[in-house]
Amino acid sequence: MDFLTQPIDPTSERDLAAGGLRLTLVDTSDAAAFDGWIRADFRGFHSGRPKDDVLEEARGYLAGRRTTGVYDDAIPSGEPVGTVNSWVAPLTVPGGGRVDAWAISSVTVAPTHRRRRIATALLGGELRTAHALGVPLAILTVSESVIYGRWGFGPATFATAWSIDTKRVRWAGAETTGRLSFTDAEEYRETGGRVLDRVMAARAGEIALEPYLAHRLIGPLKGDPDAEKYRLVRYDSPEGEPEGFVSYTVKDDEADDFTRHTVEVNYLAAATDEALTALWRYLFELDLVARVKIWTRGVDEPLPALVSDIRGATVTDVEDHLWVRILDVPAALQARSYERDGSLVLDVADDLGIAAGRYRITVADGRAEVVTTGDAADVSLPVSALGSVYLGHDTARGLAVAGRIHGDVAALDRIFRTAVPPRLSTWF
């Protein structure tokens, strides 16, 4: 699958050309052109103008992605007014298998070019390109949750943020084992990458990480204003096997009290429960720290069971995180496994016409067979709702109450839901 050289989507190219704009793939071997695209991407997310070393690092990390820009050739700067990039990322699905997913990132539109259908062209073009290449589904993480449903994406995982009052709580978990030690990000990247591979393969909703996504979890990238404050602690099992790490910074929140620092966790990776508990205990018991903050944890994070005072570990936010868009219903549904057998006819609506149809899913011994059918539907739902239930989250009933799923919702939930909820523990 040569997704880098797949021609630009002709429908989006034609629609933008009618409005005086040019849609094209960016030649990532052309440093000047690629730098212009990277600057536009930074601008779209309100980041500072990247310096030369940041541009050089970004070119190295992002060269393997399919990079697309929208250009207004009347602008002297030559920088794009719309950006997107994409790549094929293995997505872990229920049962531990992986399915190719079209990962979409860096979607920006310049505020000078609003209401010119740039986002419509970019997203529609990405989905049509992925479908033409035979990729079963598309995924993204979002800055705003009101945008992507119109293209058939549905929220499939949710992420929690936590604040732990370390002056209030004591460790209440089991005795921890193994060895903790400080390490250097550069030295640990290869080992940490292997740990991350295990973490990402172990839970539905996680994706295999490119070097860029992995390295920023282990240590800071160039241009990070807190780079000098980063700390990295690794966990090795009693047998010396690398099984986890935590990267974090320490903030001076209360300058008048040196005992009340705040730790902000960049990432906590744990391939085993032993690693998870040892790293959490390490964070709880740091000297001169009053609070630990962490983001993008699962909805089933076991923190309340690890602390002496359950109110000392507080969920500060729960947000939609990974959004899934089914492109090929039989391929996507047959890629995962199921915890309960059954049979169901799904009538799937899709405004883009990509995945629309009526399908019978028959699950036996945990594996599904999916075929098109003319039989009466048991459940009718939009493709966005199918994306929401795909990874096993218990969202079917809520979508039914909201009027987005009709029919035998209990049967749909019984087949698709998993005992362990899906999780994506990073952004992309």
Secondary structure, DSSP 8 states (H G I E B T S, - for coil): --TTTS---HHHHHHHHTTT-EEEE--TT-HHHHHHHHHHHHHHTT-----HHHHHHHHHHHTTSEEEEEE-TT-TT---SEEEEEEEEEEE-TTS-EEEEEEEEEEEE-GGGTTSSHHHHHHHHHHHHHHHTT--EEEEE-S-TTSGGGGT-EE--EEEEEEEETTT--B-S----SEEEE--HHHHHHHHHHHHHHHHHSSTT-B---HHHHHHHHS--TT-TTGGG-EEEEEE-TTS-EEEEEEEEEE---TT-TT-EEEEEEEEEESSHHHHHHHHHHHHT-TTEEEEEEEEE-TT--HHHHBSSGGGEEEEEEEE-EEEEES-HHHHHHHS--SS-EEEEEEEE-TTSSS-EEEEEEEETTEEEEEE--S--SEEEEHHHHHHHHT--S-HHHHHHTTS-EE-HHHHHHHH--SS-----S--
